[in-house]
Amino acid sequence: MLARLFVIFGGFFVLVLCAALVVPYFIDWTGYRADFEREASAILGRKVTVQGDATAKLLPFPSVTFSNVTVAGGPGGQPAMTVETFSMDAELAPFLSGEVLIFDMRLVRPKATIDIAADGTVDWAIRPSSPFDPSQISIEKLTVTDGEIALRHAAGGRSHLLSEINSTISAKSLAGPWRMDGSLRLDGLRSMVVASTSKAGSDGQMRLRLKADPDAYPLVIEADGNAGIVNGAAIYSGQFKVASSDKNGADKNSAQLQGTDGEMMEASAGKPEPGFRLNGKFSLDHQKLGVDEFRFETGPLDNPYTADGKAAVELGPNPSFSIEADGAQVQFDEAVGAAAGAGLTLSARVAALEQTLLELPKPTIPGTVEVKLPAVVAGDTTVRDVRLSAEPADAGWSVKSLAATLPGRARLEANGMLSVEDHFGFTGSLLLAVAQPSG
């Protein structure tokens, strides 16, 4: 069942075409158009109409082409799915053993609407299934050009658009494993996407691996877990990983030097400092994205700074997010960093923090961030019990409270606006209470 959702543009039409043209082991070429519409309607549980041209040929291999195909059942009487051009080439030899090999399938400008009901039920997942054994049908190459999927999420009262879907898909069988490589836009944000699955198990679930590389942000997102349809609703849970990525591929620790003969040479100070890493466990359904645990790391791989926590994103009518993190002690060693050149100075670390905050994706829903640090050590100065509570704002972050204990039992408290849009800055109020004043 999940395989049909995973490649909704391809899987349905393979099943339909097989029912219309391949059983029982010969093709009635005189009525293939009407057969296609009849069998497709029975399998999908929706009326299917070929409004454009329909052509077919048997030699040198079975090949069919349909234009302007519509599938009824969309909102307000509109089609649930349309395909501008659908064509397929199959190998004839496997038909003799009851198998179907689609070696080239092409979908041009397919558009589909998927409704996710308030209880999480996916409408395409509850339609009648095919009379074929999915393991008998394989796809060598399926090309999707300029596809589009509208996801209508009833629980949240919102819609999301997957557009400009351009991908190449293959499947050893319709039951899996599947693989997809391509690009798409999610609500306008373009990303390169790689997805692969295992073969579907007896419980209908399959392992699903996803990798997304968004153009707008210097990071790569990966997820690996089990996905399936339970009582008509989609679920996905497993492990995730987010890592920073240099989109330009530049080595910031290298420089161009001119040799004695005038030739330019590349000089490098060593491997570049790795960016941040985030990994943990997640679960996703129509109501919530939950991260039961995560670990954030930054700095050298052999001695990183770490923070552990949990997070959640509510997907209901009032969407929101929450992040709670407990970090390890932060240590800035100005003297060692400057003398040995092995570490980063305080100013360099602050600059890196500013750059990270400037590059973070801007939240589009309300939320809260709670961070606790046991201590921040800079040379011989120790700041203890650092606590931060913040919420997203138009120009950056609204700091509800920032508190820390300074040397001499002094207490620092602040609140205000942290700007991370075009420049880094803080505007607000500051309170310093000194319990043991000296001099």
Residue pairs with C-beta under 8 A, 6 or more apart in sequence:
1 125
1 129
1 200
1 204
1 228
1 229
2 197
2 200
2 204
2 205
2 206
2 208
2 227
2 228
2 229
2 234
3 11
3 134
3 171
3 174
3 175
3 176
3 178
3 197
3 200
3 206
4 11
4 12
4 124
4 125
4 174
5 114
5 122
5 124
5 125
5 229
5 234
6 178
6 180
6 195
6 197
6 208
7 142
7 169
7 171
7 178
7 180
8 81
8 112
8 114
8 124
8 149
9 83
9 107
9 110
9 112
9 142
9 144
9 147
9 165
10 105
10 107
10 139
10 142
10 144
10 169
10 171
11 171
11 174
12 43
12 44
13 40
13 83
13 86
13 88
13 105
13 107
14 88
14 100
14 102
14 105
14 137
14 139
14 174
15 43
15 130
15 132
15 137
15 174
16 36
16 39
16 40
16 43
16 44
16 48
17 36
17 64
17 88
18 100
18 130
18 132
18 137
19 39
19 40
19 42
19 43
19 130
19 131
19 132
20 32
20 35
20 36
20 38
20 39
20 40
21 27
21 32
21 35
21 36
21 56
21 62
21 64
22 90
22 95
22 100
25 95
25 96
25 98
27 56
27 58
27 62
28 35
29 56
29 58
32 54
32 56
32 64
33 50
33 54
36 48
36 50
36 54
36 66
37 48
37 49
37 50
40 48
40 71
41 47
41 48
42 128
43 127
43 128
43 129
43 130
43 131
44 71
44 127
44 128
45 127
45 128
46 71
46 72
46 73
46 80
46 127
47 71
47 72
47 73
48 69
48 70
48 71
48 72
49 69
49 70
49 72
50 66
50 67
50 68
50 69
51 67
51 68
51 69
51 70
52 66
52 67
52 68
52 69
53 65
53 66
53 67
54 64
54 65
54 66
54 67
55 64
55 65
56 62
56 63
56 64
56 65
57 63
58 92
61 89
61 90
61 91
61 92
62 89
62 90
62 92
63 87
63 88
63 89
63 90
64 87
64 88
65 85
65 86
65 87
65 88
66 83
66 85
66 86
66 87
67 84
67 85
67 86
68 82
68 83
68 84
69 82
69 83
69 86
70 79
70 81
70 82
71 79
71 80
71 81
71 82
72 79
72 80
73 79
73 80
73 123
74 80
74 81
74 113
75 113
75 115
75 152
78 113
80 112
80 113
80 123
81 110
81 111
81 112
81 113
82 110
82 111
83 107
83 108
83 109
83 110
83 111
84 108
84 109
84 110
85 106
85 107
85 108
85 109
86 106
86 107
86 108
86 110
87 105
87 106
88 102
88 104
88 105
88 106
89 102
89 103
89 104
89 105
90 100
90 101
90 102
90 103
91 101
91 103
94 100
94 101
98 136
99 136
99 137
99 138
100 136
100 137
100 138
101 138
101 140
102 137
102 138
102 139
102 140
102 142
103 140
103 141
104 140
104 141
104 143
105 139
105 141
105 142
105 143
106 142
106 143
106 145
107 142
107 143
107 144
107 145
107 147
108 145
108 146
109 145
109 146
109 147
109 148
110 144
110 147
110 148
111 147
111 148
111 149
111 150
112 124
112 148
112 149
112 150
113 149
113 150
113 152
114 122
114 123
114 124
114 149
114 150
114 151
114 152
115 122
115 123
115 152
115 154
116 122
116 123
116 151
116 152
116 153
116 154
116 155
116 234
116 286
117 123
117 154
117 155
118 154
118 155
119 233
119 286
120 155
120 232
120 233
120 234
120 285
120 286
120 287
121 231
121 232
121 233
122 229
122 232
122 233
122 234
125 229
125 232
125 234
126 232
132 174
134 173
134 174
134 175
134 200
135 173
135 174
135 175
136 173
137 173
137 174
138 171
138 172
138 173
138 174
139 169
139 170
139 171
139 174
140 170
141 168
141 169
141 170
142 168
142 169
142 170
142 171
143 167
143 168
143 169
144 165
144 166
144 167
144 168
144 169
144 182
145 166
146 164
146 165
146 166
147 162
147 164
147 165
147 166
147 167
147 184
148 161
148 162
148 163
148 164
148 165
149 161
149 162
149 165
150 159
150 160
150 161
150 162
151 159
151 160
151 161
151 162
152 159
153 159
153 160
153 286
153 315
155 286
155 287
155 315
155 316
155 317
156 315
156 316
156 317
156 319
157 317
158 319
160 186
160 187
161 185
161 186
161 187
161 188
162 184
162 185
162 186
163 184
163 185
163 188
164 183
164 184
164 185
164 190
165 182
165 183
165 184
166 182
166 183
166 184
167 180
167 181
167 182
167 183
167 184
167 193
168 180
168 181
168 182
169 178
169 179
169 180
170 178
170 179
171 177
171 178
171 179
172 199
173 199
175 199
175 200
176 197
176 198
176 199
176 200
176 206
177 196
177 197
177 198
177 199
177 206
178 195
178 196
178 197
179 195
179 196
179 197
180 193
180 194
180 195
180 196
181 193
181 194
182 192
182 193
183 190
183 191
183 192
183 193
184 190
184 191
184 193
185 191
189 214
189 215
189 216
190 214
190 215
190 216
191 212
191 213
191 214
191 215
192 212
192 213
192 215
193 210
193 211
193 212
193 213
194 210
194 211
195 208
195 209
195 210
195 211
196 208
196 209
197 206
197 207
197 208
197 209
197 227
198 206
198 207
198 208
199 206
200 206
203 228
204 228
204 229
205 226
205 227
205 228
206 226
206 227
206 228
207 224
207 225
207 226
207 227
208 223
208 224
208 225
208 226
208 227
208 236
208 238
209 222
209 223
209 224
210 221
210 222
210 223
210 224
211 220
211 221
211 222
211 223
212 220
212 221
212 222
213 220
213 221
213 245
214 221
215 247
216 361
217 359
217 361
218 244
218 245
218 246
218 247
218 275
218 359
219 242
219 243
219 244
219 245
220 242
220 243
220 245
221 240
221 241
221 242
222 240
222 241
222 242
223 236
223 238
223 239
223 240
223 241
223 282
224 238
224 239
224 240
225 236
225 237
225 238
225 239
225 282
226 236
226 237
226 238
227 234
227 235
227 236
228 234
228 235
229 235
233 285
233 286
234 285
234 286
235 283
235 284
235 285
236 283
236 284
236 285
237 281
237 282
237 283
237 284
238 281
238 282
239 279
239 280
239 281
239 282
240 279
240 280
240 281
240 282
240 291
241 277
241 278
241 279
242 277
242 278
242 279
243 275
243 276
243 277
243 278
244 274
244 275
244 276
244 277
245 275
246 272
246 275
251 268
251 272
252 272
252 273
253 268
253 269
253 270
253 271
253 272
253 273
254 266
254 267
254 268
254 269
255 266
255 267
255 268
256 264
256 265
256 266
256 267
257 264
257 265
257 266
257 267
258 264
258 265
259 265
273 299
273 300
273 344
274 299
274 300
274 301
275 298
276 296
276 297
276 298
276 356
277 296
277 297
277 298
277 304
278 294
278 295
278 296
278 297
279 294
279 295
280 291
280 292
280 293
280 294
280 295
281 291
281 292
281 293
281 294
282 289
282 290
282 291
282 292
283 289
283 290
283 292
284 290
286 315
287 314
287 315
287 316
288 312
288 313
288 314
288 315
288 316
289 312
289 313
289 315
290 311
290 312
290 313
291 310
291 311
291 312
292 310
293 308
293 309
293 310
294 308
294 309
294 310
294 311
295 306
295 307
295 308
296 306
296 307
296 308
296 309
296 325
296 327
297 304
297 305
297 306
298 304
298 305
298 356
299 305
305 327
305 328
305 330
306 327
306 328
307 325
307 326
307 327
307 328
307 371
308 325
308 326
308 327
309 323
309 324
309 325
309 326
310 323
310 324
311 321
311 322
311 323
311 324
312 321
312 322
313 319
313 320
313 321
313 365
314 320
314 321
319 365
319 366
320 365
320 366
320 367
321 363
321 365
321 366
321 367
321 368
322 367
322 368
322 369
322 370
323 367
323 368
323 369
323 370
324 370
325 369
325 370
325 371
325 372
326 372
326 373
327 371
327 372
327 373
327 374
328 373
328 374
329 373
329 374
329 375
329 376
329 377
330 373
330 375
330 376
330 377
331 376
331 377
331 378
332 345
332 346
332 349
332 376
332 377
332 378
332 379
333 343
333 379
334 345
334 346
334 378
334 379
335 379
336 342
336 343
337 343
337 344
337 345
337 346
337 348
338 345
344 352
346 378
354 424
357 418
357 420
357 424
358 420
358 424
360 420
362 392
363 392
366 391
366 392
367 391
367 392
368 389
368 390
368 391
369 388
369 389
369 390
369 391
369 397
370 387
370 388
370 389
371 386
371 387
371 388
372 386
372 387
372 388
373 386
373 387
374 384
374 385
374 386
375 382
375 383
375 384
375 385
375 386
376 382
376 383
376 386
376 404
377 383
381 407
382 407
383 404
383 405
383 406
383 407
384 404
384 405
385 403
385 404
385 405
386 403
386 404
387 401
387 402
387 403
387 404
388 399
388 401
388 402
389 399
389 400
389 401
389 402
390 397
390 398
390 399
390 400
390 418
391 397
391 398
391 400
392 398
393 417
395 417
395 419
395 420
395 421
396 417
396 418
396 419
396 420
396 421
397 417
397 418
397 420
398 416
398 417
398 418
399 414
399 415
399 416
399 417
399 418
399 426
399 428
400 415
401 413
401 414
401 415
402 412
402 413
402 414
402 415
403 411
403 412
403 413
403 414
404 411
404 412
405 411
405 412
406 412
406 432
408 434
408 435
408 436
408 437
408 438
409 434
409 435
409 436
410 432
410 433
410 434
410 435
410 436
411 432
411 433
411 435
412 430
412 431
412 432
413 430
413 431
413 432
413 433
414 426
414 428
414 429
414 430
414 431
415 428
415 429
416 426
416 427
416 428
416 429
417 426
417 427
417 428
418 425
418 426
419 425
419 426
419 427
